[in-house]
Amino acid sequence: MTIEQETFENTEAENEIESGSEAESIEATRLVNMNVQIVIGRTKMGVQQILKLARGAVIELDREIGDPVDVIVNDRPVARGQLVEVEGGRIGITLTEMLREHPKG
C-alpha cells in the first residue's frame, strides 16, 4: 500500500465518522488498517550474540515444530493457529483457537 492510498483510506474513514450515524461509524472502522503479526517463537539474546550472527546462523526458539503459532493484532494476542502452505508455496495460517482473555507475558 502506498502512502497516497493510506491517506485516502484514513480521510474516507474520518468523513464517514463525522456523518453521525452509529452504523456509518461501525462501517468506517472497516477501513482502518491493523498491524497483524504471526509469531512462530521467541528467544532472548545478548547484544554480543546478536553481533556474531551471520548468514546460516541458527537461532533456537522457545517452541517446537508443530506447536501452535500466535496471532497478534495491534500488539494483542487474539488467536492461535497452525502454519499451512497455500498457493505458490506461500505460508498461511489456519486458526485453531480464538483467545477470549489475552494472556499476560
C-alpha positions in Angstrom: 0.0 0.0 0.0 1.3 3.4 -0.9 1.2 6.5 1.3 -1.4 8.0 -1.0 -3.7 5.1 -0.6 -3.3 5.0 3.1 -4.1 8.7 3.4 -7.1 8.3 1.2 -8.5 5.5 3.3 -8.0 7.4 6.5 -9.7 10.5 5.1 -12.6 8.4 3.9 -13.0 6.8 7.3 -12.9 10.2 9.0 -15.6 11.6 6.7 -17.9 8.6 7.5 -17.4 9.0 11.2 -18.3 12.7 11.0 -21.5 12.0 9.2 -23.0 10.9 12.5 -24.9 7.6 12.5 -23.7 4.6 14.5 -24.0 2.3 11.5 -21.8 4.6 9.4 -19.2 4.8 12.3 -19.1 1.0 12.5 -18.7 0.7 8.7 -15.9 3.3 8.8 -13.9 1.1 11.2 -13.7 -1.5 8.4 -11.3 0.9 6.6 -8.8 1.0 9.5 -5.6 -0.9 8.9 -4.3 -3.0 11.7 -0.8 -4.5 12.3 -1.1 -8.3 12.2 1.8 -10.5 13.2 2.2 -14.3 13.3 4.7 -15.2 16.0 6.3 -18.6 15.5 8.5 -18.3 18.6 10.7 -16.2 20.7 14.1 -16.1 22.3 16.4 -13.8 24.3 19.8 -13.0 23.1 22.5 -10.7 24.4 23.9 -7.9 22.2 27.2 -9.8 21.8 25.3 -12.9 20.5 23.4 -10.8 18.0 26.5 -9.1 16.7 28.0 -12.5 16.0 25.0 -13.6 13.8 25.9 -14.3 10.2 24.3 -16.0 7.2 23.4 -19.6 8.1 23.2 -19.0 11.8 20.5 -20.9 13.6 18.5 -19.2 16.3 16.8 -21.6 18.7 13.2 -20.6 19.6 11.0 -21.4 22.6 8.7 -23.6 20.5 8.8 -27.0 18.8 7.8 -27.9 15.3 4.1 -28.4 15.2 3.4 -26.1 18.2 0.7 -23.5 17.5 1.8 -20.0 16.5 0.4 -16.8 18.0 -1.7 -14.3 16.0 -1.0 -10.8 17.3 -3.2 -7.8 16.3 -2.0 -4.4 17.3 0.3 -5.9 19.9 -2.5 -8.0 21.5 -2.7 -11.8 21.2 -6.1 -12.7 19.7 -5.7 -16.3 18.3 -3.5 -19.3 17.8 -3.1 -21.4 14.7 -1.1 -23.8 12.6 1.1 -22.8 9.7 -0.1 -24.2 6.3 1.2 -23.9 2.8 -1.0 -22.0 0.4 -0.9 -21.4 -3.4 2.5 -20.7 -4.9 4.5 -22.2 -2.0 3.5 -19.3 0.3 2.8 -19.7 4.0 -0.6 -19.1 5.6 -2.2 -19.9 9.0 -5.3 -21.9 9.9 -6.8 -20.5 13.1 -7.4 -23.2 15.7 -8.2 -21.1 18.8 -9.6 -17.7 19.4 -8.4 -16.1 22.7 -11.1 -14.6 24.8 -8.8 -13.3 27.6 -5.4 -12.0 26.4 -2.6 -14.0 28.1 0.0 -11.9 30.0 3.6 -12.2 29.2 
